[in-house]
Amino acid sequence: MQVFIKELGKYRGYLPRQIIKTLRGQALSGDLVGAKKGLEKIKLRLERGDSRYENCSS
């Protein structure tokens, strides 16, 4: 779980703060599989260049 939370830290500045907090909360509450799946979906969107995450500051 700690590894996942540290990985989330890499996305500060790229993702909105609320998304990072949501995924962190999911992991801490025990839904690590769901949190990882959510992060993977967001990574795919970032790779595609989805404009939803432009100019996000942590």
Contacts in CASP RR format, 6 or more apart in sequence:
PFRMAT RR
TARGET T0000
AUTHOR 0000-0000-0000
METHOD contacts of the structure
MODEL  1
MQVFIKELGKYRGYLPRQIIKTLRGQALSGDLVGAKKGLEKIKLRLERGD
SRYENCSS
1 27 0 8 1.000
1 28 0 8 1.000
1 30 0 8 1.000
1 32 0 8 1.000
4 27 0 8 1.000
4 32 0 8 1.000
4 35 0 8 1.000
4 36 0 8 1.000
4 39 0 8 1.000
5 24 0 8 1.000
5 27 0 8 1.000
5 28 0 8 1.000
7 39 0 8 1.000
8 20 0 8 1.000
8 23 0 8 1.000
8 24 0 8 1.000
8 39 0 8 1.000
9 20 0 8 1.000
11 20 0 8 1.000
11 42 0 8 1.000
12 20 0 8 1.000
12 58 0 8 1.000
13 56 0 8 1.000
13 57 0 8 1.000
13 58 0 8 1.000
14 46 0 8 1.000
14 53 0 8 1.000
14 56 0 8 1.000
15 42 0 8 1.000
15 53 0 8 1.000
15 56 0 8 1.000
16 53 0 8 1.000
16 56 0 8 1.000
17 58 0 8 1.000
19 42 0 8 1.000
20 58 0 8 1.000
23 35 0 8 1.000
23 38 0 8 1.000
23 39 0 8 1.000
24 35 0 8 1.000
25 35 0 8 1.000
26 32 0 8 1.000
26 34 0 8 1.000
26 35 0 8 1.000
27 35 0 8 1.000
42 53 0 8 1.000
45 52 0 8 1.000
45 53 0 8 1.000
46 53 0 8 1.000
END
